[in-house]
Amino acid sequence: MIELLILFLHIVVAIYVFTKNWQEFGKKEGFLAVAVLALVFIVGWSISGAISRVIYPESCNFMFFNEDTFALCLLLIPEIFFFRFYFLKNTVEAEIVDKKS
């Protein structure tokens, strides 16, 4: 259940990224941004999956939280930083400039 929530969050982020880049730069840039996001997700999930199999004990597998859920939770941490600096950079810079003014 938690996996579905995290995957749904990724779909919402992909829609946001596509729409933002499509409005600012065009349709090609929108698809390219979604492709970059998908690439980061796929590579990150494979790496965090390998890490979670080493770290997460097998005795703690529950119905709602298992190794895959732990891997997705590990993946969310670097993805949040990636998303903020890659896709929200202009928004964050605008907020900083507005606060200084």
Backbone hydrogen bonds, N-H to C=O, Kabsch-Sander energy under -0.5 kcal/mol:
donor,donor_aa,acceptor,acceptor_aa,energy
2,I,64,F,-0.5
5,L,1,M,-1.6
6,I,2,I,-2.3
7,L,3,E,-2.7
8,F,4,L,-2.6
9,L,5,L,-1.9
10,H,6,I,-1.7
11,I,7,L,-1.8
12,V,8,F,-2.3
13,V,9,L,-2.2
14,A,10,H,-2.4
15,I,11,I,-2.2
16,Y,12,V,-2.3
17,V,13,V,-2.9
18,F,14,A,-2.5
19,T,15,I,-2.5
20,K,16,Y,-2.7
21,N,17,V,-2.3
22,W,18,F,-2.5
23,Q,19,T,-2.2
24,E,20,K,-1.7
25,F,21,N,-2.7
26,G,21,N,-1.2
30,G,26,G,-1.5
31,F,27,K,-2.3
32,L,28,K,-2.4
33,A,29,E,-2.3
34,V,30,G,-1.9
35,A,31,F,-2.2
36,V,32,L,-2.3
37,L,33,A,-2.3
38,A,34,V,-2.6
39,L,35,A,-2.4
40,V,36,V,-2.5
41,F,37,L,-2.2
42,I,38,A,-2.8
43,V,39,L,-2.5
44,G,40,V,-2.4
45,W,41,F,-2.5
46,S,42,I,-1.9
47,I,43,V,-2.1
48,S,44,G,-3.0
49,G,45,W,-2.1
50,A,46,S,-1.6
51,I,47,I,-2.1
52,S,48,S,-2.5
53,R,49,G,-1.7
54,V,50,A,-0.9
55,I,51,I,-2.3
56,Y,52,S,-2.5
60,C,57,P,-1.2
61,N,58,E,-1.2
62,F,60,C,-0.6
62,F,65,F,-2.8
70,F,66,N,-2.3
71,A,67,E,-2.4
72,L,68,D,-2.3
73,C,69,T,-2.2
74,L,70,F,-2.3
75,L,71,A,-1.9
76,L,72,L,-1.6
77,I,73,C,-0.8
79,E,75,L,-1.8
80,I,76,L,-2.1
81,F,77,I,-1.2
82,F,78,P,-2.6
83,F,79,E,-3.1
84,R,80,I,-2.3
85,F,81,F,-2.5
86,Y,82,F,-2.5
87,F,83,F,-2.0
88,L,83,F,-1.3
92,V,88,L,-2.7
93,E,89,K,-2.4
94,A,90,N,-2.0
95,E,91,T,-1.9
96,I,92,V,-2.0
97,V,93,E,-2.2
98,D,94,A,-2.3
99,K,95,E,-2.0
100,K,96,I,-1.7
101,S,97,V,-1.5
